[in-house]
Amino acid sequence: MKTATISVSGMHCDGCAQIVRNVLERQDGVQTSTVSYADSTARVLFDPARMDESRLLQIIEKAGYGATPQPD
């Protein structure tokens, strides 16, 4: 398993954070995620054999939010 930390822009409330979390956790290869509106971040635990960080960014962007990888 691998953990990615992603800056998420465009969230306006905790409901937005829940949307991002739900979208991420529906993906094959994502085990769990923690999304914080207050910190504008998402931490995602995923299987690198089935998912990669660039795809995580695309998934968040497709949901209508900005996504930028953060160094570990």
N, CA, C and O atoms as a CHARMM CRD file, in Angstrom:
* protein
*
  288
    1    1 MET  N      0.84300  -1.18400   0.00000 PROA 1      0.00000
    2    1 MET  CA     0.00000   0.00000   0.00000 PROA 1      0.00000
    3    1 MET  C      0.88200   1.24000   0.00000 PROA 1      0.00000
    4    1 MET  O      2.01200   1.22400   0.48800 PROA 1      0.00000
    5    2 LYS  N      0.34600   2.29300  -0.55000 PROA 2      0.00000
    6    2 LYS  CA     1.05400   3.56400  -0.63500 PROA 2      0.00000
    7    2 LYS  C      0.09400   4.66500  -0.19300 PROA 2      0.00000
    8    2 LYS  O     -1.11800   4.56300  -0.38600 PROA 2      0.00000
    9    3 THR  N      0.65100   5.71800   0.40100 PROA 3      0.00000
   10    3 THR  CA    -0.16100   6.85900   0.81700 PROA 3      0.00000
   11    3 THR  C      0.21400   8.07600  -0.01100 PROA 3      0.00000
   12    3 THR  O      1.39300   8.38600  -0.17700 PROA 3      0.00000
   13    4 ALA  N     -0.79800   8.76500  -0.53000 PROA 4      0.00000
   14    4 ALA  CA    -0.59600  10.01700  -1.25600 PROA 4      0.00000
   15    4 ALA  C     -1.24700  11.13300  -0.45500 PROA 4      0.00000
   16    4 ALA  O     -2.35200  10.97600   0.06300 PROA 4      0.00000
   17    5 THR  N     -0.55300  12.26100  -0.35900 PROA 5      0.00000
   18    5 THR  CA    -1.12300  13.45700   0.25300 PROA 5      0.00000
   19    5 THR  C     -1.32700  14.47000  -0.86600 PROA 5      0.00000
   20    5 THR  O     -0.39700  14.79100  -1.60500 PROA 5      0.00000
   21    6 ILE  N     -2.54800  14.96500  -0.97900 PROA 6      0.00000
   22    6 ILE  CA    -2.93900  15.82600  -2.09000 PROA 6      0.00000
   23    6 ILE  C     -3.57700  17.09600  -1.54600 PROA 6      0.00000
   24    6 ILE  O     -4.45300  17.03500  -0.68400 PROA 6      0.00000
   25    7 SER  N     -3.13500  18.25400  -2.05300 PROA 7      0.00000
   26    7 SER  CA    -3.80100  19.52100  -1.74200 PROA 7      0.00000
   27    7 SER  C     -5.04900  19.60300  -2.61000 PROA 7      0.00000
   28    7 SER  O     -4.98900  19.40200  -3.82300 PROA 7      0.00000
   29    8 VAL  N     -6.17600  19.90000  -1.97800 PROA 8      0.00000
   30    8 VAL  CA    -7.44800  19.98000  -2.69900 PROA 8      0.00000
   31    8 VAL  C     -7.97300  21.40600  -2.58500 PROA 8      0.00000
   32    8 VAL  O     -8.21300  21.89900  -1.48300 PROA 8      0.00000
   33    9 SER  N     -8.14900  22.06000  -3.71600 PROA 9      0.00000
   34    9 SER  CA    -8.68100  23.42400  -3.70800 PROA 9      0.00000
   35    9 SER  C    -10.13100  23.41100  -4.18600 PROA 9      0.00000
   36    9 SER  O    -10.56300  22.50000  -4.89200 PROA 9      0.00000
   37   10 GLY  N    -10.86600  24.43700  -3.78500 PROA 10     0.00000
   38   10 GLY  CA   -12.25000  24.57400  -4.21500 PROA 10     0.00000
   39   10 GLY  C    -13.27800  23.99700  -3.26100 PROA 10     0.00000
   40   10 GLY  O    -14.47700  24.06300  -3.53100 PROA 10     0.00000
   41   11 MET  N    -12.82600  23.42900  -2.13900 PROA 11     0.00000
   42   11 MET  CA   -13.78800  22.93300  -1.14900 PROA 11     0.00000
   43   11 MET  C    -14.27600  24.12000  -0.32400 PROA 11     0.00000
   44   11 MET  O    -13.47800  24.94500   0.12000 PROA 11     0.00000
   45   12 HSD  N    -15.59900  24.20300  -0.12100 PROA 12     0.00000
   46   12 HSD  CA   -16.18600  25.33300   0.60100 PROA 12     0.00000
   47   12 HSD  C    -16.78000  24.95100   1.94900 PROA 12     0.00000
   48   12 HSD  O    -17.17200  25.81900   2.73000 PROA 12     0.00000
   49   13 CYS  N    -16.84600  23.63000   2.22500 PROA 13     0.00000
   50   13 CYS  CA   -17.44000  23.17900   3.48200 PROA 13     0.00000
   51   13 CYS  C    -17.08400  21.71300   3.71500 PROA 13     0.00000
   52   13 CYS  O    -16.45000  21.07500   2.87400 PROA 13     0.00000
   53   14 ASP  N    -17.49800  21.19000   4.86300 PROA 14     0.00000
   54   14 ASP  CA   -17.25000  19.78000   5.15800 PROA 14     0.00000
   55   14 ASP  C    -17.99900  18.85900   4.19400 PROA 14     0.00000
   56   14 ASP  O    -17.57100  17.73000   3.95300 PROA 14     0.00000
   57   15 GLY  N    -19.10300  19.33400   3.65100 PROA 15     0.00000
   58   15 GLY  CA   -19.83800  18.54500   2.66200 PROA 15     0.00000
   59   15 GLY  C    -19.01000  18.30500   1.40700 PROA 15     0.00000
   60   15 GLY  O    -19.05600  17.22400   0.82100 PROA 15     0.00000
   61   16 CYS  N    -18.25200  19.32100   0.99800 PROA 16     0.00000
   62   16 CYS  CA   -17.35000  19.16500  -0.14800 PROA 16     0.00000
   63   16 CYS  C    -16.29800  18.10300   0.15200 PROA 16     0.00000
   64   16 CYS  O    -15.98800  17.26900  -0.70000 PROA 16     0.00000
   65   17 ALA  N    -15.75500  18.13600   1.35700 PROA 17     0.00000
   66   17 ALA  CA   -14.75200  17.14100   1.75100 PROA 17     0.00000
   67   17 ALA  C    -15.35500  15.74200   1.70700 PROA 17     0.00000
   68   17 ALA  O    -14.68600  14.79300   1.29900 PROA 17     0.00000
   69   18 GLN  N    -16.60200  15.60600   2.12000 PROA 18     0.00000
   70   18 GLN  CA   -17.27200  14.30300   2.08600 PROA 18     0.00000
   71   18 GLN  C    -17.46400  13.83000   0.64900 PROA 18     0.00000
   72   18 GLN  O    -17.31900  12.64200   0.36200 PROA 18     0.00000
   73   19 ILE  N    -17.78900  14.74900  -0.25000 PROA 19     0.00000
   74   19 ILE  CA   -17.93600  14.39200  -1.66700 PROA 19     0.00000
   75   19 ILE  C    -16.62100  13.85300  -2.21100 PROA 19     0.00000
   76   19 ILE  O    -16.60000  12.81800  -2.87700 PROA 19     0.00000
   77   20 VAL  N    -15.51900  14.55500  -1.92900 PROA 20     0.00000
   78   20 VAL  CA   -14.20300  14.11500  -2.40500 PROA 20     0.00000
   79   20 VAL  C    -13.88300  12.73700  -1.83500 PROA 20     0.00000
   80   20 VAL  O    -13.41600  11.85600  -2.55600 PROA 20     0.00000
   81   21 ARG  N    -14.13000  12.55600  -0.56000 PROA 21     0.00000
   82   21 ARG  CA   -13.86200  11.25800   0.08000 PROA 21     0.00000
   83   21 ARG  C    -14.67600  10.14700  -0.57500 PROA 21     0.00000
   84   21 ARG  O    -14.14200   9.08000  -0.87800 PROA 21     0.00000
   85   22 ASN  N    -15.95500  10.39000  -0.79200 PROA 22     0.00000
   86   22 ASN  CA   -16.82000   9.38000  -1.40400 PROA 22     0.00000
   87   22 ASN  C    -16.35800   9.01900  -2.81300 PROA 22     0.00000
   88   22 ASN  O    -16.33600   7.84600  -3.18400 PROA 22     0.00000
   89   23 VAL  N    -15.99300  10.02800  -3.59100 PROA 23     0.00000
   90   23 VAL  CA   -15.53100   9.78900  -4.95900 PROA 23     0.00000
   91   23 VAL  C    -14.25200   8.95400  -4.94900 PROA 23     0.00000
   92   23 VAL  O    -14.10900   8.02400  -5.74200 PROA 23     0.00000
   93   24 LEU  N    -13.33000   9.28100  -4.05800 PROA 24     0.00000
   94   24 LEU  CA   -12.07600   8.53500  -3.97900 PROA 24     0.00000
   95   24 LEU  C    -12.31000   7.09300  -3.55100 PROA 24     0.00000
   96   24 LEU  O    -11.75700   6.16800  -4.14600 PROA 24     0.00000
   97   25 GLU  N    -13.12200   6.90100  -2.53100 PROA 25     0.00000
   98   25 GLU  CA   -13.29100   5.56500  -1.96600 PROA 25     0.00000
   99   25 GLU  C    -14.12700   4.63300  -2.83500 PROA 25     0.00000
  100   25 GLU  O    -14.17100   3.43000  -2.57800 PROA 25     0.00000
  101   26 ARG  N    -14.78600   5.16100  -3.85100 PROA 26     0.00000
  102   26 ARG  CA   -15.50400   4.31400  -4.81300 PROA 26     0.00000
  103   26 ARG  C    -14.55900   3.71200  -5.85100 PROA 26     0.00000
  104   26 ARG  O    -14.95300   2.82100  -6.60400 PROA 26     0.00000
  105   27 GLN  N    -13.32600   4.18700  -5.89400 PROA 27     0.00000
  106   27 GLN  CA   -12.38000   3.75300  -6.91900 PROA 27     0.00000
  107   27 GLN  C    -11.72800   2.42700  -6.56400 PROA 27     0.00000
  108   27 GLN  O    -11.35900   2.18500  -5.41400 PROA 27     0.00000
  109   28 ASP  N    -11.59300   1.57600  -7.56600 PROA 28     0.00000
  110   28 ASP  CA   -10.88600   0.31600  -7.39300 PROA 28     0.00000
  111   28 ASP  C     -9.42400   0.62200  -7.08100 PROA 28     0.00000
  112   28 ASP  O     -8.77900   1.37100  -7.81400 PROA 28     0.00000
  113   29 GLY  N     -8.91000   0.06500  -6.02500 PROA 29     0.00000
  114   29 GLY  CA    -7.52000   0.28800  -5.64400 PROA 29     0.00000
  115   29 GLY  C     -7.34700   1.25200  -4.49200 PROA 29     0.00000
  116   29 GLY  O     -6.26900   1.31600  -3.90100 PROA 29     0.00000
  117   30 VAL  N     -8.39200   2.01000  -4.15600 PROA 30     0.00000
  118   30 VAL  CA    -8.32400   2.92200  -3.01100 PROA 30     0.00000
  119   30 VAL  C     -8.86600   2.18800  -1.78900 PROA 30     0.00000
  120   30 VAL  O    -10.00400   1.71900  -1.78700 PROA 30     0.00000
  121   31 GLN  N     -8.04500   2.09700  -0.75800 PROA 31     0.00000
  122   31 GLN  CA    -8.48000   1.40600   0.46000 PROA 31     0.00000
  123   31 GLN  C     -9.24200   2.34900   1.38400 PROA 31     0.00000
  124   31 GLN  O    -10.32300   2.01200   1.86700 PROA 31     0.00000
  125   32 THR  N     -8.67600   3.53300   1.62900 PROA 32     0.00000
  126   32 THR  CA    -9.32300   4.50300   2.50900 PROA 32     0.00000
  127   32 THR  C     -8.78900   5.89400   2.19800 PROA 32     0.00000
  128   32 THR  O     -7.73500   6.04400   1.58100 PROA 32     0.00000
  129   33 SER  N     -9.52900   6.90600   2.63300 PROA 33     0.00000
  130   33 SER  CA    -9.06500   8.28400   2.47000 PROA 33     0.00000
  131   33 SER  C     -9.55500   9.12900   3.63500 PROA 33     0.00000
  132   33 SER  O    -10.58100   8.84600   4.25200 PROA 33     0.00000
  133   34 THR  N     -8.79200  10.16900   3.91300 PROA 34     0.00000
  134   34 THR  CA    -9.16600  11.16900   4.90300 PROA 34     0.00000
  135   34 THR  C     -9.08100  12.51300   4.20300 PROA 34     0.00000
  136   34 THR  O     -8.01900  12.89500   3.71100 PROA 34     0.00000
  137   35 VAL  N    -10.19100  13.23000   4.15600 PROA 35     0.00000
  138   35 VAL  CA   -10.22600  14.51600   3.46500 PROA 35     0.00000
  139   35 VAL  C    -10.59800  15.58800   4.47700 PROA 35     0.00000
  140   35 VAL  O    -11.59000  15.45700   5.19400 PROA 35     0.00000
  141   36 SER  N     -9.79300  16.65600   4.53400 PROA 36     0.00000
  142   36 SER  CA   -10.01600  17.73500   5.48900 PROA 36     0.00000
  143   36 SER  C    -10.30700  19.04000   4.76000 PROA 36     0.00000
  144   36 SER  O     -9.47300  19.55100   4.01400 PROA 36     0.00000
  145   37 TYR  N    -11.51300  19.57000   4.99100 PROA 37     0.00000
  146   37 TYR  CA   -11.84800  20.89400   4.46300 PROA 37     0.00000
  147   37 TYR  C    -10.96500  21.95000   5.11400 PROA 37     0.00000
  148   37 TYR  O    -10.47000  22.84200   4.42500 PROA 37     0.00000
  149   38 ALA  N    -10.75800  21.86900   6.42100 PROA 38     0.00000
  150   38 ALA  CA    -9.98200  22.87000   7.16300 PROA 38     0.00000
  151   38 ALA  C     -8.54300  22.95600   6.66900 PROA 38     0.00000
  152   38 ALA  O     -7.97900  24.04800   6.58700 PROA 38     0.00000
  153   39 ASP  N     -7.94400  21.81000   6.33900 PROA 39     0.00000
  154   39 ASP  CA    -6.55100  21.78200   5.88300 PROA 39     0.00000
  155   39 ASP  C     -6.42200  21.76100   4.36600 PROA 39     0.00000
  156   39 ASP  O     -5.31500  21.86900   3.84000 PROA 39     0.00000
  157   40 SER  N     -7.52900  21.62600   3.66100 PROA 40     0.00000
  158   40 SER  CA    -7.53800  21.51500   2.19200 PROA 40     0.00000
  159   40 SER  C     -6.64900  20.37900   1.70200 PROA 40     0.00000
  160   40 SER  O     -5.90600  20.53400   0.73300 PROA 40     0.00000
  161   41 THR  N     -6.73100  19.23600   2.37900 PROA 41     0.00000
  162   41 THR  CA    -5.90500  18.09600   1.98900 PROA 41     0.00000
  163   41 THR  C     -6.71100  16.80000   1.95000 PROA 41     0.00000
  164   41 THR  O     -7.74600  16.64700   2.59800 PROA 41     0.00000
  165   42 ALA  N     -6.18300  15.88900   1.16100 PROA 42     0.00000
  166   42 ALA  CA    -6.68500  14.51700   1.12800 PROA 42     0.00000
  167   42 ALA  C     -5.49200  13.59500   1.30900 PROA 42     0.00000
  168   42 ALA  O     -4.46600  13.75600   0.64700 PROA 42     0.00000
  169   43 ARG  N     -5.63100  12.63500   2.20300 PROA 43     0.00000
  170   43 ARG  CA    -4.62000  11.57700   2.36900 PROA 43     0.00000
  171   43 ARG  C     -5.29200  10.28800   1.93100 PROA 43     0.00000
  172   43 ARG  O     -6.33500   9.89900   2.45600 PROA 43     0.00000
  173   44 VAL  N     -4.67300   9.63800   0.96000 PROA 44     0.00000
  174   44 VAL  CA    -5.29900   8.48100   0.33100 PROA 44     0.00000
  175   44 VAL  C     -4.37300   7.27300   0.43300 PROA 44     0.00000
  176   44 VAL  O     -3.21700   7.32900   0.01400 PROA 44     0.00000
  177   45 LEU  N     -4.89100   6.18500   0.99000 PROA 45     0.00000
  178   45 LEU  CA    -4.16300   4.92300   1.05200 PROA 45     0.00000
  179   45 LEU  C     -4.64900   4.07600  -0.11900 PROA 45     0.00000
  180   45 LEU  O     -5.83700   3.77000  -0.22700 PROA 45     0.00000
  181   46 PHE  N     -3.70900   3.69900  -1.00200 PROA 46     0.00000
  182   46 PHE  CA    -4.10700   2.98300  -2.21000 PROA 46     0.00000
  183   46 PHE  C     -3.10500   1.89700  -2.57700 PROA 46     0.00000
  184   46 PHE  O     -1.95900   1.89900  -2.12700 PROA 46     0.00000
  185   47 ASP  N     -3.56800   0.97300  -3.40500 PROA 47     0.00000
  186   47 ASP  CA    -2.74700  -0.12500  -3.90900 PROA 47     0.00000
  187   47 ASP  C     -2.09500   0.34200  -5.21000 PROA 47     0.00000
  188   47 ASP  O     -2.79700   0.53200  -6.20400 PROA 47     0.00000
  189   48 PRO  N     -0.77000   0.53300  -5.23500 PROA 48     0.00000
  190   48 PRO  CA    -0.11200   1.04600  -6.43700 PROA 48     0.00000
  191   48 PRO  C     -0.17100   0.08900  -7.62800 PROA 48     0.00000
  192   48 PRO  O      0.13300   0.49100  -8.75100 PROA 48     0.00000
  193   49 ALA  N     -0.55200  -1.15500  -7.40700 PROA 49     0.00000
  194   49 ALA  CA    -0.72300  -2.09300  -8.51800 PROA 49     0.00000
  195   49 ALA  C     -2.03900  -1.84100  -9.25600 PROA 49     0.00000
  196   49 ALA  O     -2.20000  -2.26100 -10.40200 PROA 49     0.00000
  197   50 ARG  N     -2.98000  -1.15400  -8.59700 PROA 50     0.00000
  198   50 ARG  CA    -4.30000  -0.92100  -9.19300 PROA 50     0.00000
  199   50 ARG  C     -4.65500   0.55000  -9.36600 PROA 50     0.00000
  200   50 ARG  O     -5.65100   0.87000 -10.01500 PROA 50     0.00000
  201   51 MET  N     -3.85900   1.44700  -8.79700 PROA 51     0.00000
  202   51 MET  CA    -4.15400   2.88600  -8.83800 PROA 51     0.00000
  203   51 MET  C     -2.83100   3.62500  -8.77900 PROA 51     0.00000
  204   51 MET  O     -1.86200   3.12100  -8.21100 PROA 51     0.00000
  205   52 ASP  N     -2.78000   4.82200  -9.36200 PROA 52     0.00000
  206   52 ASP  CA    -1.57800   5.64400  -9.20900 PROA 52     0.00000
  207   52 ASP  C     -1.97600   7.07300  -8.84000 PROA 52     0.00000
  208   52 ASP  O     -3.13500   7.46800  -8.96200 PROA 52     0.00000
  209   53 GLU  N     -0.98700   7.82800  -8.39000 PROA 53     0.00000
  210   53 GLU  CA    -1.26800   9.16500  -7.86900 PROA 53     0.00000
  211   53 GLU  C     -1.82400  10.09700  -8.94300 PROA 53     0.00000
  212   53 GLU  O     -2.69900  10.91200  -8.65200 PROA 53     0.00000
  213   54 SER  N     -1.33500   9.99400 -10.17300 PROA 54     0.00000
  214   54 SER  CA    -1.84600  10.87800 -11.22100 PROA 54     0.00000
  215   54 SER  C     -3.32900  10.61700 -11.48300 PROA 54     0.00000
  216   54 SER  O     -4.08300  11.54500 -11.77700 PROA 54     0.00000
  217   55 ARG  N     -3.73900   9.37800 -11.37800 PROA 55     0.00000
  218   55 ARG  CA    -5.16300   9.06000 -11.55400 PROA 55     0.00000
  219   55 ARG  C     -5.98300   9.60300 -10.38500 PROA 55     0.00000
  220   55 ARG  O     -7.10800  10.06000 -10.58900 PROA 55     0.00000
  221   56 LEU  N     -5.44800   9.56300  -9.17500 PROA 56     0.00000
  222   56 LEU  CA    -6.14100  10.16100  -8.02800 PROA 56     0.00000
  223   56 LEU  C     -6.39600  11.64700  -8.27800 PROA 56     0.00000
  224   56 LEU  O     -7.48400  12.15300  -8.00200 PROA 56     0.00000
  225   57 LEU  N     -5.38400  12.33900  -8.80400 PROA 57     0.00000
  226   57 LEU  CA    -5.53600  13.76600  -9.10600 PROA 57     0.00000
  227   57 LEU  C     -6.64400  13.97800 -10.13100 PROA 57     0.00000
  228   57 LEU  O     -7.47000  14.87800  -9.97800 PROA 57     0.00000
  229   58 GLN  N     -6.66400  13.15500 -11.17400 PROA 58     0.00000
  230   58 GLN  CA    -7.69300  13.26800 -12.21100 PROA 58     0.00000
  231   58 GLN  C     -9.08900  13.03500 -11.64100 PROA 58     0.00000
  232   58 GLN  O    -10.03800  13.72300 -12.01700 PROA 58     0.00000
  233   59 ILE  N     -9.21500  12.07800 -10.74600 PROA 59     0.00000
  234   59 ILE  CA   -10.51400  11.76000 -10.13500 PROA 59     0.00000
  235   59 ILE  C    -11.03600  12.95700  -9.34200 PROA 59     0.00000
  236   59 ILE  O    -12.21100  13.30900  -9.44300 PROA 59     0.00000
  237   60 ILE  N    -10.16200  13.58000  -8.55600 PROA 60     0.00000
  238   60 ILE  CA   -10.55900  14.75700  -7.77100 PROA 60     0.00000
  239   60 ILE  C    -10.93600  15.90600  -8.70000 PROA 60     0.00000
  240   60 ILE  O    -11.93400  16.59000  -8.47100 PROA 60     0.00000
  241   61 GLU  N    -10.14000  16.11900  -9.74800 PROA 61     0.00000
  242   61 GLU  CA   -10.43000  17.20300 -10.69500 PROA 61     0.00000
  243   61 GLU  C    -11.74100  16.96000 -11.43500 PROA 61     0.00000
  244   61 GLU  O    -12.49500  17.90000 -11.68400 PROA 61     0.00000
  245   62 LYS  N    -12.01500  15.71600 -11.78700 PROA 62     0.00000
  246   62 LYS  CA   -13.27300  15.39200 -12.46900 PROA 62     0.00000
  247   62 LYS  C    -14.47700  15.67800 -11.57400 PROA 62     0.00000
  248   62 LYS  O    -15.56600  15.97100 -12.06800 PROA 62     0.00000
  249   63 ALA  N    -14.28000  15.59100 -10.25200 PROA 63     0.00000
  250   63 ALA  CA   -15.35200  15.89900  -9.30000 PROA 63     0.00000
  251   63 ALA  C    -15.55000  17.41000  -9.13500 PROA 63     0.00000
  252   63 ALA  O    -16.47400  17.84300  -8.44500 PROA 63     0.00000
  253   64 GLY  N    -14.68300  18.21300  -9.76800 PROA 64     0.00000
  254   64 GLY  CA   -14.86400  19.66100  -9.74300 PROA 64     0.00000
  255   64 GLY  C    -13.94600  20.42000  -8.80400 PROA 64     0.00000
  256   64 GLY  O    -14.18300  21.59500  -8.52400 PROA 64     0.00000
  257   65 TYR  N    -12.90400  19.76900  -8.31400 PROA 65     0.00000
  258   65 TYR  CA   -11.97900  20.40200  -7.36900 PROA 65     0.00000
  259   65 TYR  C    -10.57300  20.41300  -7.95200 PROA 65     0.00000
  260   65 TYR  O    -10.24700  19.60900  -8.82600 PROA 65     0.00000
  261   66 GLY  N     -9.74600  21.32600  -7.46200 PROA 66     0.00000
  262   66 GLY  CA    -8.34800  21.34500  -7.86400 PROA 66     0.00000
  263   66 GLY  C     -7.56800  20.33000  -7.05300 PROA 66     0.00000
  264   66 GLY  O     -7.89700  20.06800  -5.89600 PROA 66     0.00000
  265   67 ALA  N     -6.53000  19.75500  -7.65800 PROA 67     0.00000
  266   67 ALA  CA    -5.73400  18.74100  -6.96200 PROA 67     0.00000
  267   67 ALA  C     -4.26300  18.90000  -7.32200 PROA 67     0.00000
  268   67 ALA  O     -3.89800  18.93100  -8.49700 PROA 67     0.00000
  269   68 THR  N     -3.42800  18.99900  -6.29500 PROA 68     0.00000
  270   68 THR  CA    -1.98500  19.13600  -6.46600 PROA 68     0.00000
  271   68 THR  C     -1.29500  18.18700  -5.50100 PROA 68     0.00000
  272   68 THR  O     -1.60900  18.18600  -4.31000 PROA 68     0.00000
  273   69 PRO  N     -0.35000  17.36900  -5.99600 PROA 69     0.00000
  274   69 PRO  CA     0.34300  16.45400  -5.07900 PROA 69     0.00000
  275   69 PRO  C      1.21100  17.21400  -4.08500 PROA 69     0.00000
  276   69 PRO  O      1.79500  18.24400  -4.42200 PROA 69     0.00000
  277   70 GLN  N      1.29400  16.70800  -2.86800 PROA 70     0.00000
  278   70 GLN  CA     2.19100  17.25400  -1.84800 PROA 70     0.00000
  279   70 GLN  C      3.30700  16.25100  -1.62600 PROA 70     0.00000
  280   70 GLN  O      3.07300  15.04300  -1.66300 PROA 70     0.00000
  281   71 PRO  N      4.52000  16.73900  -1.39700 PROA 71     0.00000
  282   71 PRO  CA     5.60400  15.79900  -1.08900 PROA 71     0.00000
  283   71 PRO  C      5.33200  15.10200   0.24000 PROA 71     0.00000
  284   71 PRO  O      4.75500  15.69000   1.15500 PROA 71     0.00000
  285   72 ASP  N      5.75300  13.85100   0.33400 PROA 72     0.00000
  286   72 ASP  CA     5.54100  13.08200   1.56800 PROA 72     0.00000
  287   72 ASP  C      6.41200  13.56000   2.69000 PROA 72     0.00000
  288   72 ASP  O      6.35200  13.01600   3.79300 PROA 72     0.00000
